[in-house]
Amino acid sequence: MTRNEICEEIFWKSSNGLTSYPEALAFMEQRARDIHQRGTAPMVWLVEHPPVFTAGTSAKDADLYNPHDYPTYAAGRGGQWTYHGPGQRLGYVMLDLTRQNGTVPPRDVRSFVAGLEGWMIDSLARLGVTAFTREGRIGVWTIDPLSGLEAKIGALGIRVSRWVSWHGVSLNVSPDLNDFDGIVPCGIREFGVTSLQRFDSSLTMKDLDDALALSWPERFGTIPQAV
């Protein structure tokens, strides 16, 4: 199926269980290549990973502590160190950025990043969580209900190859927040991290998945089609 045949839809894949990080990297890289070379359909892929630390192109060795000796990987995306693990939803976004994608103009990486941040903010709002961005701080932030302080609830890191995006966003549903102590998340030392379950312990991964699917068309102009 070519991109011209799904002008109103986007393939939407959700994987159960834990997907290894190398498997995800290999899939995304191949899909991005196929989108560019063969016109394969764009896709959003929702996954969870086993505990890992991933290094973006700006990652500093001094920002990795890793007391539990979790696996580490060079992600190839922008950004610094990020933790992924059970209870965190990854949304990997593989889009052809040479074309208009809803509110995102062609070949406009800044607008694409803003679209991803807006997608996370809109999705959290559907779950009753007010989130926002801050100048100079990548990702999505909120006021932690326990500490009353600003904390990160969503991270972002992308790679663009021949104007096709891969990697994407992560949102904390119910991860072990202590695992984030193994790094300086995204190089920002002054602020902590939080999760959806700190706001409402009844919220599940499916609740977030539903919110992500409902919020997608508002930013990117296509309708999720499950595959």
Number of C-alpha atoms within 10 A of each C-alpha: 9 12 17 10 9 15 13 13 18 23 17 17 17 15 10 9 11 14 14 14 22 12 9 17 16 10 13 20 17 12 22 27 16 15 22 20 10 13 15 17 23 23 25 24 19 19 22 24 19 17 22 20 26 22 23 21 13 14 20 14 11 9 17 20 13 16 10 9 11 14 12 17 14 13 22 16 19 17 22 22 27 25 24 22 21 19 22 25 24 24 24 23 23 25 25 26 21 14 13 14 19 15 15 21 15 16 15 14 17 10 14 22 19 15 20 25 24 20 23 27 24 23 24 24 14 16 16 12 16 14 22 19 17 9 5 6 12 19 24 24 23 22 19 19 14 9 10 9 13 17 20 24 26 28 23 23 23 23 21 17 14 14 19 22 24 26 25 21 23 25 26 25 26 20 20 15 15 8 18 19 15 19 23 22 24 23 19 14 10 9 12 19 20 27 24 25 15 14 17 14 11 9 15 14 17 11 14 21 16 13 19 21 18 16 23 23 19 16 19 19 18 17 19 20 15 13 10
